[in-house]
Amino acid sequence: MTISRIHLVGLLVTIALTAGSCVSCPGCPATYVDIGLVVSGAGSGVVSGVAATVTGPQNGTMSCAPNGTATLCTWPSGPVAPGSYTLTVTAPGFQSATVTAMVTVENADSCGCASGALQPSHVTLDPM
């Protein structure tokens, strides 16, 4: 019985020391980040049928879907390269918009998880 208590006390001390120094990381891959672009129509909010393409250090097509009061386009899957990009956004019944945007990527937390930003992150399309 005494041995069991010693083992139990040792286990509790180990757990307490480990819990105080452990940082829980969510397991995010550092080379992938979630970057979004909000697209709205001048005076109309949600725009249907949005297509958004990116050209620059990487080329791809963003995935776009209505989301509340606007349309949200997400970065193509795969690694994200920082730099200057050209965004081309189109939708039926609206004039296309082409803007220059900057993508930044930083390892900002203790887990090494990358965070990314797209500026500008909002495009407003004008009706035809």
C-alpha positions as CSV (number, residue, x, y, z in Angstrom):
1,M,0.0,0.0,0.0
2,T,2.9,2.4,0.8
3,I,4.5,1.6,-2.6
4,S,1.2,2.4,-4.4
5,R,1.0,5.8,-2.6
6,I,4.6,6.6,-3.6
7,H,3.9,5.8,-7.2
8,L,0.6,7.8,-7.1
9,V,2.3,10.8,-5.6
10,G,5.2,10.6,-8.2
11,L,2.7,10.3,-11.0
12,L,0.7,13.3,-9.8
13,V,3.9,15.4,-9.5
14,T,4.9,14.4,-13.0
15,I,1.5,15.3,-14.4
16,A,1.5,18.7,-12.6
17,L,5.0,19.6,-13.9
18,T,4.3,18.5,-17.4
19,A,0.9,20.3,-17.5
20,G,2.5,23.6,-16.4
21,S,5.1,23.6,-19.1
22,C,3.3,22.1,-22.0
23,V,2.0,24.2,-24.9
24,S,-0.8,22.6,-26.9
25,C,-0.4,23.0,-30.7
26,P,-3.2,22.4,-33.1
27,G,-1.1,20.6,-35.6
28,C,-1.3,23.1,-38.5
29,P,1.0,22.7,-41.4
30,A,3.3,25.7,-41.7
31,T,3.3,25.8,-45.5
32,Y,-0.4,26.2,-45.8
33,V,-2.5,29.2,-44.7
34,D,-6.1,30.1,-45.0
35,I,-6.4,33.3,-47.0
36,G,-9.8,34.7,-48.0
37,L,-11.1,37.4,-50.3
38,V,-14.5,39.0,-49.7
39,V,-16.4,40.0,-52.9
40,S,-19.6,42.1,-52.8
41,G,-21.6,43.9,-55.4
42,A,-22.0,47.7,-55.3
43,G,-25.4,48.2,-53.7
44,S,-26.3,44.5,-53.8
45,G,-24.1,42.6,-51.3
46,V,-24.0,38.9,-52.3
47,V,-22.8,38.2,-55.8
48,S,-23.5,34.8,-57.5
49,G,-21.2,33.1,-59.9
50,V,-18.0,34.8,-58.8
51,A,-14.8,33.6,-60.3
52,A,-11.5,34.8,-58.9
53,T,-8.0,34.0,-60.3
54,V,-4.6,34.8,-58.9
55,T,-1.4,35.3,-60.9
56,G,2.0,36.0,-59.4
57,P,4.5,33.8,-57.6
58,Q,1.8,31.2,-57.8
59,N,-1.1,30.9,-60.2
60,G,-4.5,29.5,-59.4
61,T,-8.3,29.8,-59.2
62,M,-9.9,30.7,-55.9
63,S,-12.9,28.8,-54.7
64,C,-15.9,31.2,-54.3
65,A,-19.3,30.7,-52.5
66,P,-21.9,33.0,-51.1
67,N,-21.4,33.5,-47.3
68,G,-23.9,35.6,-45.5
69,T,-24.0,39.2,-46.9
70,A,-21.1,38.7,-49.4
71,T,-19.2,36.0,-51.4
72,L,-16.1,34.5,-49.8
73,C,-13.3,33.2,-52.1
74,T,-10.6,31.1,-50.5
75,W,-7.0,30.7,-51.6
76,P,-6.2,27.7,-53.9
77,S,-5.1,24.6,-52.0
78,G,-1.4,24.1,-51.5
79,P,1.5,26.1,-50.2
80,V,1.2,29.8,-50.3
81,A,4.1,31.9,-51.6
82,P,4.4,35.5,-50.4
83,G,4.6,38.3,-52.9
84,S,2.7,40.6,-55.3
85,Y,-0.3,39.1,-57.1
86,T,-2.8,40.2,-59.6
87,L,-6.4,39.2,-58.7
88,T,-9.0,39.1,-61.4
89,V,-12.6,38.8,-60.2
90,T,-15.6,38.3,-62.5
91,A,-19.3,37.6,-62.1
92,P,-22.3,37.6,-64.5
93,G,-23.9,41.0,-64.7
94,F,-20.9,42.8,-63.2
95,Q,-17.8,44.5,-64.6
96,S,-14.7,42.5,-63.9
97,A,-12.2,43.9,-61.5
98,T,-8.4,43.5,-61.6
99,V,-6.4,44.5,-58.6
100,T,-2.8,44.2,-57.4
101,A,-2.6,42.5,-54.0
102,M,0.1,41.6,-51.6
103,V,0.3,38.2,-49.8
104,T,2.4,38.0,-46.6
105,V,3.1,34.9,-44.7
106,E,4.6,34.8,-41.1
107,N,5.4,32.0,-38.6
108,A,3.7,33.9,-35.8
109,D,3.2,31.4,-33.0
110,S,5.2,29.1,-30.8
111,C,3.9,26.0,-32.7
112,G,5.4,27.2,-36.0
113,C,2.0,27.6,-37.6
114,A,1.9,30.1,-40.4
115,S,-0.5,32.9,-40.7
116,G,-1.2,34.7,-43.9
117,A,-2.8,37.9,-45.1
118,L,-4.1,39.3,-48.4
119,Q,-4.3,43.0,-48.9
120,P,-6.7,44.2,-50.2
121,S,-8.9,41.5,-48.9
122,H,-12.2,43.0,-50.2
123,V,-13.3,43.6,-53.8
124,T,-16.5,45.4,-54.8
125,L,-17.9,44.7,-58.3
126,D,-19.8,47.3,-60.2
127,P,-23.0,46.3,-62.1
128,M,-22.8,46.5,-65.9
